[in-house]
Amino acid sequence: MRTPASFAAALAEVRLPSVFNPYGDVCPEHDRADAATVRRRNLTRCLEAALDANVDTIWIARDLGYRGGRRTGLPLTDEVHLEPAGALMGGIDLKRATRGPVVAERTAAIIWRVLARIGEPAILWNVFPLHPHEPKNPFSNRCHTRAERDATWCLMEALIAMVAPKRIVAIGRDAALALSGIDIPLSVVRHPSYGGQAEFISGVHSLYGVAQTTKERPTPASLPF
């Protein structure tokens, strides 16, 4: 797993109960036939661009959501923000893997608003790199289990070895606890969901030395997480 392509291929091999693997699985309801291939390619292109640009910071949240990374293959990124993501990573081409209307995710909207504000790319990741869902309900979100995290932790270690980051930003308490033993400088910010939007924005701006000169307009509460 020394290259982005081999890393994405290793991700695709993971199979766990009540877990959708966007890099190896295809959703019969929403995905195109080549969806898993498209998502592996999206991830590979982002990682290759980050390595070429010497991006040295990884933002890590908890796990993939069904409206975001499950569909795009990119953590903390929904289909609405594929084009901005490609632009921030140097103009790479990122594709949709699904059919039907574009789906938005509120957390992704906040993440990408802040990334646009600071104007500096970061590698986005999750403690558990796949989408855990409730049994028999693939379009739900749940917290991954300790056993699921342990089963995929080698992938976290492989990513860190490949990127060699100078700093990791843990998004949310769960991510911070899971990453507490990593021997890399760790900053923690509030997760933007469930009332944490203002604290998240303030925390990231503080980390990057970005002044908040105007009041941030909140993301509409009607937009799902």
Secondary structure, 3 states (H helix, E strand, C coil): CCCHHHHHHHHHCCCCCCEECCCCCCCCCCECCCHHHHHHHHHHHHHHHHHHCCCCEEEEEEECCCCCHHHHCCCCCCHHHHHHHHHHCCCCCCCCCECCCCCCCHHHHHHHHHHHHHCCCCEEEEEECCEECECCECCCCCCCCHHHHHHHHHHHHHHHHHHCCCEEEEECHHHHHHCCCCCCCEEEECCCCCCCHHHHHHHHHHHHCCCCCCCCCCCCCCCCC
